[in-house]
Amino acid sequence: MNQQQLIEQYVAGTLAEAEAEAFEVSCLEDVELARQVEFEQRLKAGFEQVARGSTAEFVRSESTLSWRLAAAASVVLFLCAAVYLWQRLPGAHPQVLAALTSTMEQDGPSLRLALVRGAESAPRLPAGEVRVEIVGLFDPGSDYSVMLDRLRQREAANIATLHGQHPTSPVTLEIMVDSDQLAPGTYSLRVIKQASDEEALDFIFEK
Amino acid sequence: MDFIPGGELSRRIREGDVSAESELIRQFEPGLRVLLRRRTGGDHGLLQDLVQETLLVVIQRLRGVGIDDPQKLAAFAAQTARNLAIASLRKAERQKTDVDSEATERKPDSSRGVESQVGDHEAALAVRALLRELPQARDRLMLKRFYLEDHDKEQICQEMQLTEAAFNQALSRARRRFRQILEERGFAKRDLLNLGL
C-alpha cells in the first residue's frame, strides 16, 4: 500500500486500529505527511459540510450544462452560417462599393467614368473613399446593379455588387468606391438595368 | 527544518533547552492535529485545546521524570493525545447525564467554536466551488461516494465502470483544485494548517 492509499484509508477510517495508531505516530515524526493528511481531512470535512445542507450539489443534473452547451453550439453554428451567407450575398461588401448617401461625399475625391471613343488609357482611381460618377443614359425610374470585377488575363473576378441603385439624373449614376480596399490592378465596373435585357455599360479603370 | 530524533529532543528539554521545546511543538503539532481531528468530530475548539494540552503534558513530563524510552517520544505523545481525547469524551458523556431541557433543544452545532464553524464554512465554500466547476455528473458522484459515503476505490470503479487510473486522475485533479481554490480565497498553506483549514 502506498502512502496516498494509507492517507485515504486513515481519513476514511478504514485502517485497522493498530495500523491507524502506527500511522499516527508516523504523522508525528513527519510534518509533511501530517500536512498531507490534514489537507485530506479538510477536504472530507468540506464535503460533509456541503452535504449537511443538501446533496443536490452532487447530483446536479447535467441537463443545465447540456442545455448551455447546446445553446452555445447553436449560436456558433448560426454565426458561422451568417458569415458564410454574408460572404456570398451579392453586394455584401459595402466597404468596397456603397451607395451615395450624403452630400458630404460630394466633396471628397471623385472619378468620372464615361464611354469615350478612342480613349488610349483607362482612368485611374484615386485613393480613399471615391465618389464615382458614371455617365450614360439612365432611366430614373429604374433600379440598376453595379458590379465591380477585377480583370486578370481575360478573367474577371467579382469583387462586389451593388443592387437597387437609382440614377442621380438621366445621365448620371453615382456610387462610392473605397479605393483603399482594392489592390493595384485593372478593374471593370459594369452597370446593368435590373429586370431588363439592355446591354450593360462597361467601364475599365486602373487602381 | 530537519527532524530532530526523540532521544535528542528529550535530552535537551530535560537539560532546560527552551529552543528544544519550540522544536518539539513545531514537529509534533501537525501530527497531533491529524490524530485529534479524528477524535473530536470537527470540534475545532476542542481540537485546539487538546493539542495544547498534549504538548504541555509531554513537555512537563520531559522536563521532569522523562519517559522510559526517549527514542519513542512520538509514540508517547500520540498515546498522550489519545488518552486526553478519551478523557475529554468521557467528561462530555458525564455532562450529558445532567439533562438541561433547554440545552437539549438547542441545535447540535451551537456548542462548536466560532473558528471551527468558520473553518468548515471556508472548506465547504471551496468544495462548493469545486463541485460547480466539475462538468461531469459522474465526477461529482464519484467524489460523493468517496468522501461522504466512504466507499473504497475498487467498489466505486466497479459501480461506475471506471478504471483505477481514471479514478485517481479525477481525484488528483479535485484535490489540486481544492487547494488552489482555498489559496485563491486567501488561505496560504500555512494559514490552512494554523486555522485547521
Interface residues (C-beta under 8 A of the other chain):
Chain A: E8 Y10 A12 G13 T14 E21 E24 V25 C27 L28 E29 D30 V31 L33 A34 R35 V37 E38 F39 E40 Q41 R42 L43 K44 A45 G46 F47 E48 Q49 V50 A51 T55 E57 F58 V59 R60 S61 E62 L65
Chain B: F3 R26 Q27 F28 P30 G31 L32 R33 V34 L35 R37 R38 G42 A74 A75 A77 A78 R82 G119 D120 H121 A123 A124 A126 V127 R128 L131 R132 P135 Q136 A137 R140 L141 L143 K144 Y147 L148 D150 D152 K153 A174 R175 F178 R179 K189 L192 L193 G196 L197
